[in-house]
Amino acid sequence: KNFYLKSKNKMPITSHFIFRSKWFFSLMLAVIFIAGTALTFYVYNFVKETNLNSLARGAQTIASSIDVSEITNLKGSEDDLENPAYISLKAKMQRIQAVEEDVEFVYITGQTEEGQFFFYGDSEDPESEDYSPPGQIYDEADQSFNDAFETGEPNVTGPTSDRWGTWITALAPIKDPETDEVIAVVGMDIDASHHQQYVLTNTIVPALVTLMLLILAFVGQRISRKEQQILELKS
C-alpha cells in the first residue's frame, strides 16, 4: 500500500499542504508589502509636511512681530544702513537665524511699482559673500513672491534655485493693519538637499522594517519547504 492517501479527485496530502502553504505565503508577502509601503509613504508625507509647516510658522512669527512703521520708515536702498529701523530689523533676523539651525537665510523683500522684488534687508553679516544690501534687486524671485504680495497669503515653495543655491522657501506677508495692503514679505530659506535628506532619514526606518519582515518571511518559507521536502524523502 502507498503511504500517501490518494483518491481519483484528491491530490496527495503532502502536495495539498504545500499548495496551501504557497498561497498563504504569497498572501502574507502581499500584506507585508502593502502595509509596509503604505506606512512608509505616510511617514514620508508626515515628516515632510511637519518640517514645511514648522518653516512656515517661523516666517509667520517674524512677520507678525514686525511693526509696520519699521518697514514704512525704510527707503529700500543703501541709505537705510544707518536707519535705526533697519538696524533693529537686521538684529531681529540674525537672532532668528541663530536660533533656527536649519534656516540658512532670513530676509524681507519689497516690490517696486514696476513689479520688481528687492531686499529691505537680510540676516547675513555684511562681510559675508551671501550678504544682500538693502535695495538689491532679486531677479530670481518666482511666482510665489508675486502670489504673496497679491493674495496676502503665506505660502511655502520649492525647491527653487537662485544665485545662492537651491532652497525650500517660506513666505509670510507683512500687512498694513489699516488698509490690509501687503507692504513687504518675510522669507525664510532652508537648503533643499538638507530638507530632503532629513525627510528620507526619518522615512528609512519603516522602509527597513518592511524589508526585514519580507526577508524573514521569505527565509521562513524556504525553511518550511526544506523541512517538508525532508519529510517527503523520509516517507
Secondary structure as UniProt FT lines:
FT   HELIX           13..65
FT   HELIX           68..72
FT   HELIX           78..82
FT   HELIX           84..99
FT   TURN            101..102
FT   STRAND          103..111
FT   TURN            113..114
FT   STRAND          117..122
FT   TURN            126..127
FT   TURN            129..130
FT   TURN            134..135
FT   TURN            139..140
FT   HELIX           143..151
FT   STRAND          155..162
FT   TURN            163..164
FT   STRAND          165..175
FT   TURN            177..179
FT   STRAND          182..191
FT   HELIX           192..234
//
